């Protein structure tokens, strides 16, 4: 008696490769867009921006 049931003899990685590639491309695009938009004039001095200069240099 098997704990996880019968083995499934089908392929998993090969048919899913286009979906993994598309996911990586979408994540790269979203990251690039977020970085570009966080450096615009509107959000450059926003305290929530991780790239903003902090006022306390000794901290």
C-alpha positions as CSV (number, residue, x, y, z in Angstrom):
1,X,0.0,0.0,0.0
2,X,1.5,3.3,-1.1
3,X,1.1,6.4,1.0
4,X,0.7,8.8,-2.0
5,X,-1.1,6.4,-4.4
6,X,0.1,5.1,-7.7
7,X,3.0,6.7,-9.6
8,X,1.8,8.7,-12.5
9,X,4.1,8.0,-15.5
10,X,3.4,11.3,-17.3
11,X,5.8,14.1,-18.0
12,X,5.7,17.2,-15.7
13,X,8.6,19.5,-16.5
14,X,8.7,19.4,-20.3
15,X,5.1,20.4,-20.9
16,X,5.2,23.1,-18.2
17,X,8.4,24.7,-19.5
18,X,6.6,27.5,-21.5
19,X,4.6,28.4,-18.4
20,X,7.7,28.6,-16.2
21,X,9.4,30.8,-18.8
22,X,6.3,33.0,-19.1
23,X,6.1,33.4,-15.4
24,X,9.8,34.4,-15.2
25,X,9.3,37.0,-18.0
26,X,6.2,38.5,-16.3
27,X,8.0,38.7,-12.9
28,X,11.0,40.4,-14.6
29,X,8.6,42.9,-16.3
30,X,6.7,43.7,-13.1
31,X,10.0,44.2,-11.2
32,X,11.4,46.5,-13.9
33,X,8.1,48.5,-14.1
34,X,8.0,48.9,-10.3
35,X,11.6,50.1,-10.2
36,X,11.0,52.6,-13.0
37,X,7.9,54.0,-11.4
38,X,9.4,54.3,-7.9
39,X,12.1,56.5,-9.3
40,X,9.7,59.0,-10.9
41,X,9.5,62.6,-9.6
42,X,6.2,61.9,-7.9
43,X,7.5,59.1,-5.7
44,X,11.2,60.0,-5.4
45,X,10.9,61.6,-2.0
46,X,8.1,59.4,-0.7
47,X,9.2,57.9,2.7
48,X,7.8,54.5,1.6
49,X,10.3,54.4,-1.3
50,X,13.2,52.1,-0.4
51,X,15.5,54.2,-2.6
52,X,14.6,57.5,-0.9
53,X,17.3,59.2,1.0
54,X,16.7,59.0,4.7
55,X,17.0,62.2,6.8
56,X,18.9,60.5,9.6
57,X,22.4,59.8,8.2
58,X,23.8,58.5,11.6
59,X,21.2,55.8,11.9
